[in-house]
Amino acid sequence: SASSGNMSKAPQPTMDPTKMGIGRSIAVLTSGGDAQGMNAAVRATVRVGLYTGAKVYFVHEGYQGLVDGGENIRLATWESVSMMLQLGGTVIGSARCKDFRTREGRMQAACNLVKRGITNLCVIGGDGSLTGANAFRTEWSGLLADLVRAGKITEDEAKKSSHLNIVGMVGSIDNDFCGTDMTIGTDSALHRIIEVVDAITTTAQSHQRTFILEVMGRHCGYLALVTALACGADWVFIPEMPPDEGWEDHLCRRLTDQRTRGSRLNVIIVAEGAMDREGKPISSDQIKKLVTDRLGFDTRTTILGHVQRGGTPSAFDRILGSRMGVEAVMALLEATPDTPACVVSLSGNQAVRLPLMECVQVTKDVTAAMSQGRFDEAIKLRGNNINVAIMNIGAPCAGMNAAVRSAVRMGLIQGHNMLAVYDGFDGLAHGQIEPITWTSVSGWTGKGGSMLGTKRTLPAKLLEEISQNIAKFNIHALVIIGGFEAYVGGLELVQAREKYEEMCIPMVVIPATVSNNVPGSDFSIGADTALNTITSTCDRIKQSAAGTKRRVFIVETMGGYCGYLATMAGLAAGADAAYIFEDKFNIKDLEVNVEHLVEKMKTTVKRGLILRNENCNANYTTDFIFNLYSEEGKGVFDCRKNVLGHMQQGGTPTPFDRNFGTKMGAKSVLWLTEKLKECYRHGRIFANTPDSACVLGMKKRSLTFQPLAPHPQDTVVAEDPPHHEDPGQVRHQAGHVRTRRHGARDQEEDCSRQVDSARRGIGLFFCPQTVKELDHQRTQCIVALASFRSSPKICSRKLNLKLNKNIF
């Protein structure tokens, strides 16, 4: 919306964050349908609120608890939200409430809040719940006046509670709220769906069956659409885009064509609110009857139902809920009587505050447009003989195959000939190049690893052979999917243009690595899957300590010299400390952490979790830290260590990585298509401008193409030597990448913004002394984990610095 920019640039706190909430009271409630990740939002709201000095109240059973009062509105403590991160649903309960729809019910709710001095309300729910909260705020003054006349509150109480601040967070598995890229719970629901789809696919292939899966989404087809992309479905029905007339014939032709091409199964995804252009419902049973009667295919129907709402929240939803909770508290404490009610939203990779009712109105407009048959409006509210080669470079990761599949199929749609290069730059140099077709990549979306094969070899010593094969196979454009080796390899090809004219073709690098260390992108394909693997493992490790008190676990994660996995897993799993390469630490820091754990064992939570990035320090190894903690903790706690290893690279990709890979692959080929048009001169392709070789990355709010450059402004070279056990890495070529903002003006702006974010999120992770330290380190761009800047490219602060509370 037009005002979203103003709302997102909220005033920054100018006082000590530990005193911002003194004398204030905050209530948090969950309403409407439950969604995984709500507990993370509740937890963050409680802990940041308490850190600022405010009183925080749970409102149990949603608006019904607000009306009933009594024991339904209880004070929250730091310990009361411990171990909530990994729980699905909402532990404070949610209920539909008819009483709150009446003025009498809202008067009673207002009375309950005034009696407790609560003037700040954080509501986690869907558009209906947020609309109710805004209506409550709008008539607040009138409700107080009625309560005073009725003698239920005094004039003094009404004066002290003269204004009610409202902030919303959207919890909905349907992702049906306009104004945010993702709602809390959507990613977890996709996890549940994809698990079922993957399981069904194997049995369907065995019997050559057609499976019809119905997923939730009465007015929004997001779950159905992303599921179809993630599993390579043959057809998808969503309410926003009904099929054209005669869709029955088209569907049957499509299914028949797939079987003719050798496919042993067909998958059709249906949103529960699917309908035709006349507004008549399209049901799973109707589609089953059509396929069975016309084609005679063995057809089965599966309705997933409420299984989509259940289970453990994904790492994405835990982090999203945590960050939104932090932002919600700051929005409440910074609000004035003139500040409109806002909703905390996700835009790209940033948390923004948007006007609540503007977003609600757009959401309702979408539903209205669909009900009136204006489907195009609802959606708005929501080459010749070109050979394009595609290859994987570096270590394999989940989601690579989804990107390859998407790029291949988008290239074929554009009329290009797609070529698969096997085994990376080695394959390009030795002619391991074959045409790849539409059916060749069928079923690749859900497969882990790299179907094309991948190696860490760089092209510098193979340039002569590579240039010959580019000419031999008449390659006009190149898609490189991989990690930092892909970035450096692409850069070496660009630098070779001066000597080899064959290298003067458009190129694009798609970041795909569990380490998430590619310059130019906040996210890499594969990082989310690895993060979920680490998080689920840490959950099991913590659970194992439930019966064995006073135990500390040290867990080593991958990531090379990038601390993304350790940092974000620390936030998602509830760790006490995370040691990363970007943030140096010494023996004194380790001593402080041991002291913290000793003190923690005196509380009700007698367990500890320490994460260590594999290359955080050459001397303070996992074994060293384990031995140190074991010795210093004698008689107080015992230690265990776990090295997760290559399990972080394996497994089936998460829905996020499947979807992200699909987007990146399609977008890269579309960009190459346009670049080929620009570079076509006199019957040949010639590309030698800086913008003809780019890396496609997520930067803040959008996917952007940035020229491959030797040392981008957000990259510095680490000073440590290469690891002796990893000679295949590219660190001898370009050093160890550790990212940080550069440029005088950019750095000054980013430092201020990051320190402010650190001050906001400090309650979850730091003590007051750390806040003072941050004020003296503005030039180091330190960002707190509770802020919404998830990228490790800005050096993230360790979780363990001088902790003075039991935080997890």
VEXROGU-266927 format. One record per residue (C-alpha): residue in one letter; y, z, x. Coordinates in steps of 0.2 Angstrom, whole numbers. Layout:
! residues N
<a <Y Z X>>
...
END
This chain:
! residues 808
<s <0 0 0>>
<a <18 -2 5>>
<s <20 17 7>>
<s <5 19 17>>
<g <13 18 33>>
<n <26 31 29>>
<m <12 43 23>>
<s <2 40 38>>
<k <16 45 50>>
<a <16 63 44>>
<p <28 76 52>>
<q <21 84 68>>
<p <20 102 69>>
<t <33 110 80>>
<m <27 128 80>>
<d <12 137 87>>
<p <-3 130 78>>
<t <-11 147 77>>
<k <4 153 66>>
<m <6 138 55>>
<g <-4 145 41>>
<i <1 163 42>>
<g <5 169 24>>
<r <-3 154 16>>
<s <-19 152 7>>
<i <-30 137 5>>
<a <-44 134 -8>>
<v <-57 120 -5>>
<l <-69 113 -19>>
<t <-81 99 -21>>
<s <-82 90 -37>>
<g <-91 76 -46>>
<g <-106 68 -38>>
<d <-112 76 -22>>
<a <-112 66 -6>>
<q <-119 69 12>>
<g <-106 75 23>>
<m <-96 85 11>>
<n <-102 101 20>>
<a <-94 94 36>>
<a <-78 92 27>>
<v <-79 110 20>>
<r <-83 117 37>>
<a <-69 109 46>>
<t <-57 114 32>>
<v <-62 132 33>>
<r <-62 133 52>>
<v <-45 124 55>>
<g <-37 134 41>>
<l <-43 150 48>>
<y <-37 145 65>>
<t <-20 142 59>>
<g <-19 160 52>>
<a <-21 155 34>>
<k <-33 163 21>>
<v <-47 150 15>>
<y <-56 152 -1>>
<f <-72 143 -7>>
<v <-71 137 -25>>
<h <-90 137 -30>>
<e <-96 124 -44>>
<g <-80 113 -43>>
<y <-67 114 -56>>
<q <-79 124 -67>>
<g <-78 138 -54>>
<l <-59 136 -53>>
<v <-58 139 -72>>
<d <-71 153 -73>>
<g <-64 162 -57>>
<g <-72 179 -53>>
<e <-85 177 -40>>
<n <-84 158 -40>>
<i <-68 160 -29>>
<r <-72 169 -13>>
<l <-65 171 4>>
<a <-73 160 17>>
<t <-76 167 35>>
<w <-79 158 52>>
<e <-98 162 51>>
<s <-100 158 33>>
<v <-99 139 37>>
<s <-111 140 52>>
<m <-126 128 51>>
<m <-118 118 37>>
<l <-116 102 47>>
<q <-134 96 45>>
<l <-136 100 27>>
<g <-135 87 13>>
<g <-126 89 -4>>
<t <-113 103 -5>>
<v <-117 121 -2>>
<i <-103 127 -13>>
<g <-109 117 -28>>
<s <-102 104 -39>>
<a <-101 103 -58>>
<r <-94 92 -71>>
<c <-81 102 -81>>
<k <-75 99 -98>>
<d <-64 115 -99>>
<f <-53 108 -85>>
<r <-49 93 -96>>
<t <-40 104 -108>>
<r <-23 112 -105>>
<e <-31 129 -109>>
<g <-43 127 -95>>
<r <-30 122 -83>>
<m <-20 137 -87>>
<q <-34 148 -83>>
<a <-37 139 -67>>
<a <-19 141 -62>>
<c <-20 159 -67>>
<n <-35 162 -55>>
<l <-25 153 -41>>
<v <-9 163 -43>>
<k <-18 180 -44>>
<r <-25 176 -26>>
<g <-9 168 -19>>
<i <-17 151 -17>>
<t <-4 137 -17>>
<n <-14 124 -7>>
<l <-29 115 -14>>
<c <-41 103 -5>>
<v <-52 93 -17>>
<i <-67 83 -11>>
<g <-73 71 -24>>
<g <-71 54 -32>>
<d <-57 46 -40>>
<g <-59 56 -56>>
<s <-59 72 -47>>
<l <-43 67 -37>>
<t <-35 61 -53>>
<g <-38 78 -61>>
<a <-31 87 -46>>
<n <-15 77 -46>>
<a <-13 80 -65>>
<f <-15 99 -61>>
<r <-1 98 -48>>
<t <10 88 -59>>
<e <10 101 -73>>
<w <9 116 -62>>
<s <27 122 -66>>
<g <24 121 -85>>
<l <7 130 -83>>
<l <16 144 -74>>
<a <29 145 -87>>
<d <16 147 -101>>
<l <7 160 -91>>
<v <23 170 -89>>
<r <26 169 -107>>
<a <9 174 -111>>
<g <10 189 -100>>
<k <-4 184 -89>>
<i <6 183 -73>>
<t <23 191 -68>>
<e <39 182 -64>>
<d <38 187 -46>>
<e <20 180 -45>>
<a <26 164 -53>>
<k <40 163 -40>>
<k <29 165 -25>>
<s <17 152 -32>>
<s <31 140 -38>>
<h <23 124 -30>>
<l <5 118 -28>>
<n <0 106 -13>>
<i <-14 95 -16>>
<v <-24 85 -3>>
<g <-39 74 -7>>
<m <-54 68 3>>
<v <-65 55 -5>>
<g <-84 60 -6>>
<s <-94 46 -14>>
<i <-109 37 -9>>
<d <-103 21 -18>>
<n <-88 18 -6>>
<d <-79 14 -22>>
<f <-61 21 -18>>
<c <-47 9 -13>>
<g <-37 14 2>>
<t <-51 20 14>>
<d <-63 9 24>>
<m <-77 22 21>>
<t <-80 37 10>>
<i <-89 52 14>>
<g <-108 50 11>>
<t <-108 31 11>>
<d <-116 29 28>>
<s <-129 42 24>>
<a <-134 33 8>>
<l <-136 17 18>>
<h <-148 26 30>>
<r <-159 31 15>>
<i <-159 14 8>>
<i <-162 5 24>>
<e <-177 17 28>>
<v <-185 12 11>>
<v <-181 -7 14>>
<d <-189 -7 31>>
<a <-204 2 24>>
<i <-206 -10 10>>
<t <-203 -25 21>>
<t <-220 -22 30>>
<t <-230 -21 14>>
<a <-222 -36 7>>
<q <-226 -47 22>>
<s <-244 -41 21>>
<h <-246 -48 3>>
<q <-233 -62 3>>
<r <-223 -53 -11>>
<t <-206 -53 -18>>
<f <-197 -36 -19>>
<i <-182 -32 -30>>
<l <-173 -16 -25>>
<e <-160 -8 -36>>
<v <-147 3 -28>>
<m <-133 13 -34>>
<g <-116 6 -38>>
<r <-111 5 -56>>
<h <-93 -2 -53>>
<c <-95 -6 -34>>
<g <-107 -17 -25>>
<y <-104 -10 -7>>
<l <-121 -2 -5>>
<a <-130 -18 -11>>
<l <-119 -30 -1>>
<v <-121 -20 15>>
<t <-140 -17 12>>
<a <-142 -36 10>>
<l <-133 -40 26>>
<a <-143 -26 35>>
<c <-160 -32 30>>
<g <-157 -51 28>>
<a <-160 -51 10>>
<d <-162 -68 1>>
<w <-150 -64 -14>>
<v <-139 -50 -19>>
<f <-131 -46 -36>>
<i <-115 -35 -36>>
<p <-103 -32 -51>>
<e <-88 -38 -42>>
<m <-95 -56 -40>>
<p <-106 -61 -54>>
<p <-117 -77 -50>>
<d <-111 -94 -57>>
<e <-119 -102 -72>>
<g <-136 -108 -68>>
<w <-140 -94 -55>>
<e <-158 -93 -61>>
<d <-161 -111 -55>>
<h <-152 -108 -39>>
<l <-161 -92 -35>>
<c <-178 -100 -38>>
<r <-174 -114 -27>>
<r <-169 -102 -13>>
<l <-184 -91 -14>>
<t <-195 -107 -14>>
<d <-186 -114 1>>
<q <-189 -98 10>>
<r <-208 -98 7>>
<t <-208 -117 12>>
<r <-200 -112 29>>
<g <-214 -100 32>>
<s <-207 -84 26>>
<r <-220 -72 19>>
<l <-208 -61 9>>
<n <-193 -62 -2>>
<v <-180 -48 -4>>
<i <-168 -47 -18>>
<i <-155 -32 -19>>
<v <-147 -28 -35>>
<a <-133 -16 -38>>
<e <-136 -5 -54>>
<g <-119 -12 -62>>
<a <-124 -30 -59>>
<m <-119 -42 -73>>
<d <-116 -61 -76>>
<r <-99 -69 -80>>
<e <-101 -65 -98>>
<g <-102 -47 -94>>
<k <-120 -45 -99>>
<p <-131 -34 -87>>
<i <-143 -42 -75>>
<s <-157 -29 -73>>
<s <-171 -28 -60>>
<d <-184 -31 -74>>
<q <-175 -47 -80>>
<i <-175 -54 -62>>
<k <-194 -49 -60>>
<k <-198 -58 -76>>
<l <-189 -74 -70>>
<v <-197 -75 -53>>
<t <-214 -71 -60>>
<d <-213 -83 -75>>
<r <-205 -98 -65>>
<l <-213 -96 -48>>
<g <-228 -86 -50>>
<f <-224 -75 -35>>
<d <-232 -58 -34>>
<t <-216 -48 -38>>
<r <-213 -29 -37>>
<t <-197 -19 -42>>
<t <-191 -3 -34>>
<i <-177 8 -41>>
<l <-171 20 -27>>
<g <-161 32 -39>>
<h <-155 49 -32>>
<v <-165 48 -16>>
<q <-149 39 -10>>
<r <-139 55 -12>>
<g <-152 66 -3>>
<g <-156 70 15>>
<t <-147 75 30>>
<p <-130 67 33>>
<s <-129 54 47>>
<a <-119 57 63>>
<f <-105 46 56>>
<d <-103 56 40>>
<r <-103 72 49>>
<i <-89 66 61>>
<l <-80 58 47>>
<g <-80 73 36>>
<s <-75 85 51>>
<r <-60 74 55>>
<m <-55 72 37>>
<g <-56 91 35>>
<v <-44 94 50>>
<e <-32 81 44>>
<a <-32 88 26>>
<v <-27 106 32>>
<m <-13 99 43>>
<a <-7 89 28>>
<l <-7 104 17>>
<l <2 115 29>>
<e <15 101 33>>
<a <18 97 15>>
<t <35 101 6>>
<p <39 102 -13>>
<d <44 84 -12>>
<t <29 78 -3>>
<p <18 68 -15>>
<a <-1 72 -16>>
<c <-10 62 -3>>
<v <-28 57 1>>
<v <-35 57 18>>
<s <-42 40 22>>
<l <-51 30 36>>
<s <-42 15 42>>
<g <-52 6 56>>
<n <-54 20 68>>
<q <-39 31 62>>
<a <-36 44 49>>
<v <-21 40 38>>
<r <-13 49 24>>
<l <-10 38 8>>
<p <-2 42 -8>>
<l <-16 49 -19>>
<m <-11 41 -36>>
<e <-7 24 -28>>
<c <-25 23 -22>>
<v <-32 29 -38>>
<q <-22 17 -48>>
<v <-29 2 -37>>
<t <-46 8 -39>>
<k <-44 9 -58>>
<d <-36 -9 -58>>
<v <-52 -15 -49>>
<t <-63 -8 -63>>
<a <-51 -15 -77>>
<a <-51 -32 -69>>
<m <-70 -33 -69>>
<s <-71 -27 -87>>
<q <-59 -41 -92>>
<g <-69 -54 -82>>
<r <-55 -57 -69>>
<f <-68 -56 -54>>
<d <-57 -66 -42>>
<e <-43 -53 -44>>
<a <-56 -39 -41>>
<i <-62 -47 -25>>
<k <-44 -48 -19>>
<l <-41 -30 -22>>
<r <-57 -27 -12>>
<g <-88 -142 70>>
<n <-98 -158 75>>
<n <-111 -159 88>>
<i <-105 -143 96>>
<n <-118 -133 106>>
<v <-115 -114 106>>
<a <-126 -103 118>>
<i <-129 -85 114>>
<m <-136 -72 126>>
<n <-139 -53 129>>
<i <-134 -44 145>>
<g <-137 -27 152>>
<a <-148 -13 144>>
<p <-155 -16 127>>
<c <-148 -7 112>>
<a <-151 -6 93>>
<g <-140 -19 84>>
<m <-140 -33 97>>
<n <-152 -43 86>>
<a <-141 -41 71>>
<a <-127 -48 81>>
<v <-138 -63 87>>
<r <-144 -67 70>>
<s <-127 -66 62>>
<a <-119 -77 76>>
<v <-134 -90 75>>
<r <-132 -92 56>>
<m <-114 -92 56>>
<g <-114 -106 69>>
<l <-127 -116 59>>
<i <-116 -114 44>>
<q <-101 -121 54>>
<g <-112 -136 59>>
<h <-115 -131 77>>
<n <-131 -132 87>>
<m <-136 -115 92>>
<l <-145 -112 109>>
<a <-154 -96 114>>
<v <-153 -90 132>>
<y <-167 -79 137>>
<d <-166 -65 150>>
<g <-147 -65 152>>
<f <-139 -74 166>>
<d <-156 -76 175>>
<g <-161 -87 160>>
<l <-145 -96 160>>
<a <-147 -100 179>>
<h <-165 -105 178>>
<g <-164 -115 162>>
<q <-173 -103 150>>
<i <-163 -111 135>>
<e <-170 -116 118>>
<p <-163 -121 102>>
<i <-163 -107 89>>
<t <-164 -110 70>>
<w <-160 -101 54>>
<t <-178 -96 52>>
<s <-180 -91 70>>
<v <-169 -76 67>>
<s <-177 -70 50>>
<g <-180 -52 50>>
<w <-170 -48 66>>
<t <-157 -37 58>>
<g <-169 -22 57>>
<k <-177 -24 74>>
<g <-172 -13 89>>
<g <-170 -19 107>>
<s <-167 -37 112>>
<m <-177 -51 105>>
<l <-169 -63 117>>
<g <-173 -52 132>>
<t <-160 -44 143>>
<k <-157 -41 161>>
<r <-143 -32 171>>
<t <-141 -47 184>>
<l <-123 -53 186>>
<p <-119 -71 188>>
<a <-109 -70 204>>
<k <-123 -76 215>>
<l <-130 -89 202>>
<l <-114 -98 198>>
<e <-120 -115 205>>
<e <-136 -115 195>>
<i <-127 -108 180>>
<s <-114 -122 181>>
<q <-128 -135 182>>
<n <-137 -129 167>>
<i <-121 -128 157>>
<a <-119 -146 160>>
<k <-137 -151 158>>
<f <-138 -142 141>>
<n <-121 -148 136>>
<i <-115 -130 131>>
<h <-98 -130 124>>
<a <-96 -112 120>>
<l <-104 -95 125>>
<v <-107 -79 116>>
<i <-111 -64 127>>
<i <-118 -49 119>>
<g <-120 -33 130>>
<g <-112 -18 138>>
<f <-101 -16 154>>
<e <-112 -29 163>>
<a <-108 -42 150>>
<y <-89 -38 152>>
<v <-90 -40 171>>
<g <-102 -55 170>>
<g <-90 -64 158>>
<l <-75 -60 169>>
<e <-85 -67 184>>
<l <-88 -83 174>>
<v <-69 -84 170>>
<q <-64 -82 188>>
<a <-76 -96 193>>
<r <-67 -108 183>>
<e <-56 -112 198>>
<k <-71 -119 207>>
<y <-83 -124 193>>
<e <-75 -135 179>>
<e <-91 -132 169>>
<m <-85 -114 166>>
<c <-70 -120 157>>
<i <-77 -117 140>>
<p <-73 -104 127>>
<m <-82 -87 129>>
<v <-83 -71 119>>
<v <-90 -55 124>>
<i <-97 -43 110>>
<p <-98 -25 116>>
<a <-116 -19 113>>
<t <-121 -3 123>>
<v <-126 15 119>>
<s <-114 21 132>>
<n <-99 14 122>>
<n <-90 10 139>>
<v <-84 -8 137>>
<p <-65 -9 140>>
<g <-56 -16 125>>
<s <-66 -8 111>>
<d <-67 9 103>>
<f <-84 6 97>>
<s <-99 -4 103>>
<i <-115 -10 94>>
<g <-129 2 97>>
<a <-119 18 100>>
<d <-121 24 82>>
<t <-140 23 83>>
<a <-140 32 99>>
<l <-128 45 92>>
<n <-139 48 77>>
<t <-155 49 88>>
<i <-146 63 99>>
<t <-140 72 83>>
<s <-156 72 74>>
<t <-165 78 90>>
<c <-152 92 92>>
<d <-155 97 74>>
<r <-173 99 77>>
<i <-170 109 94>>
<k <-158 121 85>>
<q <-170 123 71>>
<s <-184 128 83>>
<a <-172 142 89>>
<a <-171 149 71>>
<g <-187 159 73>>
<t <-184 163 92>>
<k <-167 172 94>>
<r <-156 172 109>>
<r <-160 155 116>>
<v <-149 142 124>>
<f <-154 123 125>>
<i <-147 111 138>>
<v <-149 93 133>>
<e <-145 78 144>>
<t <-139 62 136>>
<m <-136 45 142>>
<g <-120 36 144>>
<g <-118 33 162>>
<y <-101 37 167>>
<c <-94 37 149>>
<g <-95 54 140>>
<y <-94 46 122>>
<l <-112 51 117>>
<a <-111 69 124>>
<t <-94 71 116>>
<m <-97 64 99>>
<a <-115 72 98>>
<g <-107 89 102>>
<l <-96 87 87>>
<a <-110 80 76>>
<a <-123 93 81>>
<g <-112 108 83>>
<a <-113 111 102>>
<d <-105 125 112>>
<a <-101 114 127>>
<a <-101 96 132>>
<y <-100 91 151>>
<i <-93 74 153>>
<f <-88 63 168>>
<e <-71 60 162>>
<d <-66 78 162>>
<k <-69 87 178>>
<f <-77 104 179>>
<n <-81 117 192>>
<i <-91 133 194>>
<k <-78 143 186>>
<d <-79 133 170>>
<l <-98 136 170>>
<e <-95 154 173>>
<v <-83 155 158>>
<n <-96 146 147>>
<v <-110 158 152>>
<e <-99 173 148>>
<h <-95 165 131>>
<l <-113 163 127>>
<v <-117 181 132>>
<e <-103 186 120>>
<k <-110 174 106>>
<m <-127 182 107>>
<k <-119 198 101>>
<t <-114 190 84>>
<t <-125 184 70>>
<v <-128 167 77>>
<k <-139 170 92>>
<r <-142 152 99>>
<g <-133 140 110>>
<l <-133 121 113>>
<i <-126 113 129>>
<l <-124 94 131>>
<r <-123 86 148>>
<n <-119 68 151>>
<e <-131 61 164>>
<n <-118 57 177>>
<c <-105 70 173>>
<n <-107 77 191>>
<a <-117 73 205>>
<n <-120 91 211>>
<y <-120 100 194>>
<t <-136 92 188>>
<t <-146 96 173>>
<d <-158 106 183>>
<f <-143 116 192>>
<i <-135 120 175>>
<f <-152 125 168>>
<n <-156 137 183>>
<l <-138 144 183>>
<y <-139 148 164>>
<s <-157 155 166>>
<e <-152 167 180>>
<e <-135 173 172>>
<g <-143 175 155>>
<k <-157 186 161>>
<g <-160 199 148>>
<v <-148 192 136>>
<f <-155 174 132>>
<d <-167 162 139>>
<c <-165 144 142>>
<r <-174 127 138>>
<k <-169 110 144>>
<n <-172 93 136>>
<v <-169 76 144>>
<l <-168 63 130>>
<g <-170 48 141>>
<h <-173 30 134>>
<m <-177 36 117>>
<q <-158 34 114>>
<q <-160 16 117>>
<g <-174 13 106>>
<g <-178 14 87>>
<t <-172 4 72>>
<p <-153 1 71>>
<t <-144 12 59>>
<p <-135 4 44>>
<f <-118 5 53>>
<d <-125 -4 69>>
<r <-133 -18 58>>
<n <-117 -20 48>>
<f <-106 -19 63>>
<g <-117 -31 73>>
<t <-117 -43 58>>
<k <-98 -43 57>>
<m <-95 -45 76>>
<g <-107 -60 77>>
<a <-100 -69 62>>
<k <-82 -66 68>>
<s <-85 -71 86>>
<v <-92 -88 80>>
<l <-78 -91 68>>
<w <-66 -87 83>>
<l <-75 -99 94>>
<t <-75 -113 81>>
<e <-56 -112 80>>
<k <-54 -111 99>>
<l <-65 -126 101>>
<k <-53 -136 90>>
<e <-38 -130 101>>
<c <-48 -135 117>>
<y <-54 -152 112>>
<r <-45 -165 122>>
<h <-49 -183 124>>
<g <-67 -182 118>>
<r <-71 -166 129>>
<i <-69 -147 128>>
<f <-58 -140 142>>
<a <-53 -121 141>>
<n <-44 -113 155>>
<t <-31 -102 147>>
<p <-33 -83 147>>
<d <-35 -82 129>>
<s <-50 -94 129>>
<a <-61 -80 135>>
<c <-60 -64 126>>
<v <-69 -48 121>>
<l <-70 -44 103>>
<g <-67 -26 100>>
<m <-62 -13 87>>
<k <-45 -6 92>>
<k <-38 7 80>>
<r <-38 -1 63>>
<s <-45 -19 66>>
<l <-56 -30 76>>
<t <-46 -40 89>>
<f <-49 -52 102>>
<q <-42 -48 119>>
<p <-42 -59 135>>
<l <-55 -54 148>>
<a <-44 -47 162>>
<p <-49 -39 179>>
<h <-42 -22 176>>
<p <-36 -20 158>>
<q <-22 -7 155>>
<d <-34 5 147>>
<t <-46 5 162>>
<v <-46 14 179>>
<v <-59 14 192>>
<a <-68 30 195>>
<e <-68 37 213>>
<d <-86 42 214>>
<p <-99 31 223>>
<p <-113 22 214>>
<h <-128 32 209>>
<h <-142 29 222>>
<e <-155 28 209>>
<d <-147 14 199>>
<p <-144 -1 211>>
<g <-144 -14 197>>
<q <-128 -7 189>>
<v <-112 -17 192>>
<r <-103 -2 198>>
<h <-102 -10 216>>
<q <-92 -24 208>>
<a <-79 -15 198>>
<g <-82 3 200>>
<h <-87 16 187>>
<v <-76 13 172>>
<r <-67 28 165>>
<t <-54 23 152>>
<r <-37 30 150>>
<r <-21 23 143>>
<h <-9 15 156>>
<g <8 8 156>>
<a <23 20 156>>
<r <29 18 138>>
<d <12 17 130>>
<q <6 31 140>>
<e <21 42 135>>
<e <18 38 117>>
<d <-1 40 117>>
<c <1 57 127>>
<s <12 64 114>>
<r <1 58 100>>
<q <-15 64 108>>
<v <-8 81 112>>
<d <-2 83 94>>
<s <-19 78 88>>
<a <-26 91 100>>
<r <-15 104 93>>
<r <-21 99 76>>
<g <-39 100 79>>
<i <-38 115 91>>
<g <-45 127 79>>
<l <-62 120 80>>
<f <-64 119 98>>
<f <-51 128 108>>
<c <-43 145 110>>
<p <-23 147 111>>
<q <-24 147 130>>
<t <-31 130 130>>
<v <-16 124 118>>
<k <-4 130 131>>
<e <-14 120 145>>
<l <-12 105 134>>
<d <6 106 134>>
<h <7 105 153>>
<q <-5 90 153>>
<r <3 77 142>>
<t <1 64 156>>
<q <-18 66 155>>
<c <-20 60 137>>
<i <-32 73 133>>
<v <-38 72 115>>
<a <-46 86 105>>
<l <-63 81 97>>
<a <-57 86 80>>
<s <-43 73 80>>
<f <-47 56 73>>
<r <-47 47 89>>
<s <-66 45 92>>
<s <-65 34 107>>
<p <-70 42 123>>
<k <-59 29 131>>
<i <-45 42 130>>
<c <-52 57 141>>
<s <-59 69 128>>
<r <-58 87 132>>
<k <-74 98 135>>
<l <-79 108 120>>
<n <-82 123 131>>
<l <-65 127 138>>
<k <-62 146 136>>
<l <-70 147 119>>
<n <-66 164 111>>
<k <-76 162 95>>
<n <-93 158 89>>
<i <-89 141 83>>
<f <-106 134 79>>
END
